[in-house]
Amino acid sequence: MSDSDIQDLQVKLAFLEDSLSKISDEFFTQQRELDDLKVKYAGLISKMHGMQSSDQGPAEVVDERPPHY
């Protein structure tokens, strides 16, 4: 292998290491966001169950025309 080939491999390796670092950082950020969304989702589900248990029954839908008709 010539010095030029070795230098090309070193450049490619540096690029791959940089890319891996960026992907790892992005993965960490997305994982943190996913964890936050899971907590919010669980809170919404809990809130919905609380709302359903406080209702006496299904809401009655009234089939009336809006006042602007």
C-alpha positions, 0 to 999 in steps of 0.5 A: 500500500502506498502512502496515498492509499493509507491517507485515503483510508485514514480520511474515510475512517475519520469521516466514519467515526464522525458520522457514527458520533453524530448518529449516536448523539441523534439516537440519544436525543430521539430516545430521550424524546421518546421516553418523554412522549411515553410519560405524556401518553401514560398521563393522557391515558390516565386522565382519559380513564379518570374522565370516563369513570366520572361520567354517568353514561355516554353523552347524548348526541342531540341532532339539532340544526345549528342556530345559523340555519 
